[in-house]
Every structure is written in structure tokens, then in C-alpha cells.
Amino acid sequence: MFRKIILAEMERRGLSHYAIVERVADRIPRRTVYNYLAGETDMGGERVAILAQELGLTLQRSKSRK
């Protein structure tokens, strides 16, 4: 779910995978980001939050359903 949102925002901003990887390379290994964006692996919440923040997106906990 987050991957689709991140990819859509990257497309909206005209950012390539390379561009976003370079922006977060000091915090997330390059290969990890490439694999995540390609759908080959998942990433933990902290790393997804870093990508989202770079794109001006925020993550919020949704209200729990009962």
C-alpha cells in the first residue's frame, strides 16, 4: 500500500528511482530502496517514513476498527 503511494508521488513530482535513492542514501542503503521500489522486498516503518518524508508525505496511524 505505501509503495503505491510513494511511487505515485514520485511520478507526480517527476522523480526517478535514482533521484529518490540519492536523497535518502545517507539513511537507507541504496539497494534496499531500489528493491523496495521494484516490489522485490518490503521495508520497515521507519524506512518507509524516511521515503515518505522526502516526498513531503506524512504517515498517520489510522483509527482502529472494533
TAMO-V282931 format. One record per backbone hydrogen bond with DSSP energy under -1.0 kcal/mol. CO is the residue of the C=O (numbers start at 1). NH is the residue of the N-H. If there is no record, write none. Layout:
BEGIN
co=CO nh=NH
co=CO nh=NH
END
This chain:
BEGIN
co=1 nh=5
co=2 nh=6
co=3 nh=7
co=4 nh=8
co=5 nh=9
co=6 nh=10
co=7 nh=11
co=8 nh=12
co=9 nh=13
co=10 nh=15
co=16 nh=20
co=17 nh=21
co=18 nh=22
co=19 nh=23
co=20 nh=24
co=24 nh=27
co=24 nh=28
co=29 nh=33
co=30 nh=34
co=31 nh=35
co=32 nh=36
co=33 nh=37
co=34 nh=38
co=35 nh=40
co=35 nh=41
co=36 nh=39
co=44 nh=48
co=45 nh=49
co=46 nh=50
co=47 nh=51
co=48 nh=52
co=49 nh=53
co=50 nh=54
co=51 nh=55
co=52 nh=57
co=53 nh=56
END
